[in-house]
Amino acid sequence: MSSTSIEDLLAKDAINSCLNNYALGMDLRNADRFRQAWHEDGVWEINSAVGDRPLRGRGHAGITETVHALWAMQQLVLHATTNHEIHITSDGRATGQAHAVVLGVTSSGAVFADAVVYPEDRLELRDGTWRLTYRLVEVGMHAELPDSALLQLFIGAGGAFGPANK
């Protein structure tokens, strides 16, 4: 059994806070919080299962533009992220992977479900703060669900996660 240092546990906790800024910033449509997950030179890539083409943002300006493009396609979104795996690879660097189920409502009112994998996360500790330098998002399955009124009500369209609560 390998031992984990207190420093590694503290780093993993800080990285989890960074990743929560990503998910909650996206879900609550809070661009400032979402940007807090990224270093200024970060790169965010999303495969073509989202929209009609791959999306890519570089730097805070590009990442903000990309998240706004996603928000234009969605009335609301909710990430349920799990299976985070974080490896501290060297002083001030880490890699990770995770899965997410993403539920939401498109701009046209259709409820959707996505199966998402974050197969490549790269993070760095700079000026005492862990943030993403790179994230690859692979949307493995996108499905629009029929009879969405009940599900919309269930996941809170117009409620805590909806556009009425910006």
Backbone hydrogen bonds in HBPLUS format (Angstrom, degrees):
<---DONOR---> <-ACCEPTOR-->    atom                        ^
c    i                          cat <-CA-CA->   ^        H-A-AA   ^      H-
h    n   atom  resd res      DA  || num        DHA   H-A  angle D-A-AA Bond
n    s   type  num  typ     dist DA aas  dist angle  dist       angle   num
A0009-LEU N   A0005-SER O   3.07 MM   4  6.45 158.5  2.12 150.6 156.2     1
A0010-LEU N   A0006-ILE O   2.89 MM   4  6.16 160.2  1.93 155.1 160.4     2
A0011-ALA N   A0007-GLU O   2.89 MM   4  6.07 152.4  1.97 143.7 151.9     3
A0012-LYS N   A0008-ASP O   2.87 MM   4  6.10 159.3  1.91 150.4 155.6     4
A0013-ASP N   A0009-LEU O   2.99 MM   4  6.21 150.7  2.08 143.7 151.6     5
A0014-ALA N   A0010-LEU O   3.01 MM   4  6.26 157.6  2.06 146.4 152.1     6
A0015-ILE N   A0011-ALA O   2.86 MM   4  6.12 151.6  1.94 149.1 157.7     7
A0016-ASN N   A0012-LYS O   2.88 MM   4  6.10 154.9  1.94 144.0 150.7     8
A0017-SER N   A0013-ASP O   3.04 MM   4  6.35 149.7  2.13 143.9 151.9     9
A0018-CYS N   A0014-ALA O   3.03 MM   4  6.33 150.5  2.12 141.8 149.8    10
A0019-LEU N   A0015-ILE O   2.91 MM   4  6.25 158.1  1.96 153.8 159.2    11
A0020-ASN N   A0016-ASN O   2.86 MM   4  6.09 142.9  2.00 143.3 153.9    12
A0021-ASN N   A0017-SER O   3.02 MM   4  6.32 146.8  2.13 143.1 151.5    13
A0021-ASN N   A0018-CYS O   3.11 MM   3  5.13 119.9  2.48  93.7 108.4    14
A0022-TYR N   A0018-CYS O   3.20 MM   4  6.61 144.3  2.33 140.9 150.4    15
A0023-ALA N   A0019-LEU O   3.12 MM   4  6.47 166.1  2.14 151.0 151.4    16
A0024-LEU N   A0020-ASN O   2.78 MM   4  5.77 165.7  1.80 157.9 161.5    17
A0025-GLY N   A0021-ASN O   2.85 MM   4  5.34 143.7  1.98 126.0 137.5    18
A0026-MET N   A0022-TYR O   3.05 MM   4  6.12 155.2  2.11 141.2 147.9    19
A0027-ASP N   A0023-ALA O   2.88 MM   4  6.08 171.4  1.89 153.2 155.8    20
A0028-LEU N   A0024-LEU O   2.85 MM   4  5.73 160.6  1.88 147.2 152.2    21
A0030-ASN N   A0025-GLY O   2.85 MM   5  4.71 160.0  1.89 143.1 147.8    22
A0029-ARG N   A0026-MET O   3.25 MM   3  5.17 156.9  2.31 100.8 107.3    23
A0034-PHE N   A0030-ASN O   2.93 MM   4  6.20 162.4  1.97 155.7 161.5    24
A0035-ARG N   A0031-ALA O   2.87 MM   4  6.02 160.2  1.91 148.5 153.3    25
A0036-GLN N   A0032-ASP O   3.13 MM   4  6.38 138.2  2.32 138.8 149.7    26
A0036-GLN N   A0033-ARG O   3.08 MM   3  5.09 126.9  2.37  94.6 108.8    27
A0037-ALA N   A0034-PHE O   3.09 MM   3  5.69 160.8  2.13 114.6 120.6    28
A0038-TRP N   A0035-ARG O   2.92 MM   3  5.43 164.3  1.94 120.1 125.5    29
A0132-LEU N   A0037-ALA O   2.71 MM  95  5.94 169.6  1.72 158.4 155.2    30
A0039-HIS N   A0132-LEU O   2.92 MM  93  5.97 163.2  1.94 164.5 158.9    31
A0042-GLY N   A0039-HIS O   2.88 MM   3  5.19 159.4  1.92 126.9 125.8    32
A0059-GLY N   A0042-GLY O   2.71 MM  17  5.09 168.2  1.73 162.0 164.4    33
A0043-VAL N   A0133-THR O   2.94 MM  90  6.11 141.2  2.09 120.5 130.4    34
A0135-ARG N   A0043-VAL O   2.99 MM  92  6.55 141.9  2.14 153.8 164.6    35
A0044-TRP N   A0057-GLY O   2.85 MM  13  5.14 160.9  1.89 153.7 159.2    36
A0057-GLY N   A0044-TRP O   2.88 MM  13  5.14 156.5  1.93 146.1 154.0    37
A0045-GLU N   A0135-ARG O   2.94 MM  90  6.31 170.1  1.95 167.5 170.5    38
A0137-VAL N   A0045-GLU O   2.75 MM  92  6.04 158.1  1.80 155.6 163.4    39
A0046-ILE N   A0055-LEU O   2.90 MM   9  5.12 160.8  1.94 153.3 153.1    40
A0055-LEU N   A0046-ILE O   3.00 MM   9  5.12 154.7  2.07 141.2 149.1    41
A0047-ASN N   A0137-VAL O   3.04 MM  90  6.40 157.0  2.10 167.2 172.6    42
A0050-VAL N   A0047-ASN O   3.45 MM   3  6.55 170.9  2.46 127.4 128.8    43
A0063-ILE N   A0059-GLY O   2.86 MM   4  5.99 162.7  1.89 162.7 168.3    44
A0064-THR N   A0060-HIS O   2.91 MM   4  5.94 158.1  1.96 145.5 151.6    45
A0065-GLU N   A0061-ALA O   2.99 MM   4  6.19 156.6  2.05 144.4 151.0    46
A0066-THR N   A0062-GLY O   2.97 MM   4  6.15 151.5  2.05 141.1 148.8    47
A0067-VAL N   A0063-ILE O   2.92 MM   4  6.21 160.0  1.96 152.0 156.8    48
A0068-HIS N   A0064-THR O   3.01 MM   4  6.18 155.0  2.08 147.3 154.3    49
A0069-ALA N   A0065-GLU O   2.99 MM   4  6.25 143.5  2.13 139.4 149.5    50
A0070-LEU N   A0066-THR O   3.03 MM   4  6.39 151.9  2.11 148.3 155.3    51
A0071-TRP N   A0067-VAL O   2.91 MM   4  6.18 162.0  1.94 148.3 153.4    52
A0072-ALA N   A0068-HIS O   2.97 MM   4  6.15 140.0  2.13 139.6 149.7    53
A0073-MET N   A0070-LEU O   2.87 MM   3  5.21 142.9  2.01 107.6 119.0    54
A0074-GLN N   A0071-TRP O   3.14 MM   3  4.98 155.2  2.20  98.9 106.6    55
A0107-SER N   A0073-MET O   2.90 MM  34  5.08 138.0  2.08 117.3 113.8    56
A0075-GLN N   A0105-VAL O   2.64 MM  30  5.37 159.5  1.68 147.4 155.0    57
A0076-LEU N   A0105-VAL O   3.41 MM  29  5.38 158.7  2.46 135.8 138.8    58
A0105-VAL N   A0076-LEU O   3.01 MM  29  5.38 154.4  2.07 137.9 140.8    59
A0078-LEU N   A0103-LEU O   2.70 MM  25  5.23 142.9  1.83 162.4 168.8    60
A0103-LEU N   A0078-LEU O   2.98 MM  25  5.23 160.5  2.02 151.5 152.5    61
A0080-ALA N   A0101-VAL O   2.89 MM  21  5.24 149.5  1.99 151.6 161.1    62
A0101-VAL N   A0080-ALA O   3.03 MM  21  5.24 157.1  2.08 133.8 139.0    63
A0082-THR N   A0099-HIS O   2.82 MM  17  5.38 166.0  1.84 146.9 150.6    64
A0099-HIS N   A0082-THR O   2.97 MM  17  5.38 175.2  1.98 158.7 158.1    65
A0085-GLU N   A0097-GLN O   2.84 MM  12  5.26 152.9  1.92 160.7 160.9    66
A0097-GLN N   A0085-GLU O   2.99 MM  12  5.26 141.9  2.14 139.1 150.3    67
A0087-HIS N   A0095-THR O   2.79 MM   8  5.29 168.8  1.81 158.9 160.3    68
A0095-THR N   A0087-HIS O   2.88 MM   8  5.29 154.9  1.94 147.4 155.0    69
A0089-THR N   A0093-ARG O   3.09 MM   4  5.75 137.0  2.28 120.9 132.5    70
A0093-ARG N   A0090-SER O   3.01 MM   3  5.33 165.2  2.03 137.5 132.7    71
A0125-LEU N   A0092-GLY O   2.92 MM  33  4.64 157.3  1.97 123.7 127.4    72
A0094-ALA N   A0123-LEU O   2.96 MM  29  5.11 147.7  2.06 146.0 142.1    73
A0123-LEU N   A0094-ALA O   2.92 MM  29  5.11 167.4  1.94 147.2 146.6    74
A0096-GLY N   A0121-ASP O   3.04 MM  25  4.84 140.7  2.20 129.5 130.3    75
A0121-ASP N   A0096-GLY O   2.96 MM  25  4.84 139.9  2.12 148.8 146.2    76
A0098-ALA N   A0118-TYR O   3.17 MM  20  5.11 140.5  2.33 121.5 131.8    77
A0118-TYR N   A0098-ALA O   2.87 MM  20  5.11 174.8  1.87 144.5 146.2    78
A0100-ALA N   A0116-VAL O   2.88 MM  16  5.02 149.5  1.97 145.5 141.9    79
A0116-VAL N   A0100-ALA O   2.87 MM  16  5.02 169.8  1.88 165.4 162.0    80
A0102-VAL N   A0114-ASP O   3.00 MM  12  4.98 166.6  2.02 139.8 144.2    81
A0114-ASP N   A0102-VAL O   2.79 MM  12  4.98 151.6  1.87 145.9 154.6    82
A0104-GLY N   A0112-PHE O   3.06 MM   8  5.35 149.4  2.16 148.3 147.2    83
A0112-PHE N   A0104-GLY O   2.83 MM   8  5.35 161.4  1.87 138.6 142.7    84
A0106-THR N   A0110-ALA O   2.74 MM   4  5.23 165.5  1.76 153.8 154.5    85
A0109-GLY N   A0106-THR O   2.95 MM   3  5.15 162.6  1.98 109.9 115.3    86
A0145-LEU N   A0111-VAL O   2.74 MM  34  5.48 161.2  1.78 149.9 156.6    87
A0113-ALA N   A0143-ALA O   2.85 MM  30  5.39 149.5  1.94 151.1 161.4    88
A0143-ALA N   A0113-ALA O   2.95 MM  30  5.39 154.9  2.01 152.7 160.8    89
A0115-ALA N   A0141-MET O   2.91 MM  26  5.05 151.0  2.00 137.5 144.5    90
A0140-GLY N   A0115-ALA O   2.81 MM  25  5.54 135.0  2.02 154.8 168.7    91
A0117-VAL N   A0138-GLU O   2.90 MM  21  5.19 157.3  1.95 145.9 153.5    92
A0138-GLU N   A0117-VAL O   2.87 MM  21  5.19 177.2  1.87 168.5 167.8    93
A0136-LEU N   A0120-GLU O   3.02 MM  16  5.38 150.2  2.11 147.6 156.2    94
A0122-ARG N   A0134-TYR O   2.91 MM  12  5.06 157.7  1.96 148.9 147.3    95
A0133-THR N   A0122-ARG O   2.73 MM  11  5.53 171.9  1.74 148.4 148.2    96
A0134-TYR N   A0122-ARG O   3.27 MM  12  5.06 152.1  2.36 139.4 135.2    97
A0124-GLU N   A0131-ARG O   3.02 MM   7  5.84 155.3  2.08 162.4 166.7    98
A0131-ARG N   A0124-GLU O   3.11 MM   7  5.84 152.9  2.19 149.3 155.2    99
A0126-ARG N   A0129-THR O   3.01 MM   3  5.39 166.0  2.03 140.1 138.0   100
A0129-THR N   A0126-ARG O   2.92 MM   3  5.39 164.1  1.94 119.6 124.8   101
A0152-GLN N   A0148-SER O   2.75 MM   4  5.80 161.7  1.78 164.1 169.3   102
A0153-LEU N   A0149-ALA O   3.10 MM   4  6.30 159.6  2.14 146.2 150.9   103
A0154-PHE N   A0150-LEU O   2.93 MM   4  6.17 154.6  1.99 145.5 153.2   104
A0155-ILE N   A0151-LEU O   2.91 MM   4  6.17 158.9  1.95 158.8 161.5   105
A0156-GLY N   A0152-GLN O   3.00 MM   4  6.06 118.1  2.40 139.4 153.8   106
A0157-ALA N   A0152-GLN O   3.02 MM   5  5.35 175.7  2.02 147.8 148.7   107
A0156-GLY N   A0153-LEU O   3.35 MM   3  5.21 148.5  2.45  94.9 103.9   108
A0159-GLY N   A0156-GLY O   2.67 MM   3  4.74 158.7  1.71 133.1 133.7   109
A0162-GLY N   A0159-GLY O   3.13 MM   3  5.05 147.1  2.24 100.8 110.7   110
A0165-ASN N   A0162-GLY O   3.11 MM   3  5.86 167.2  2.13 121.9 126.0   111
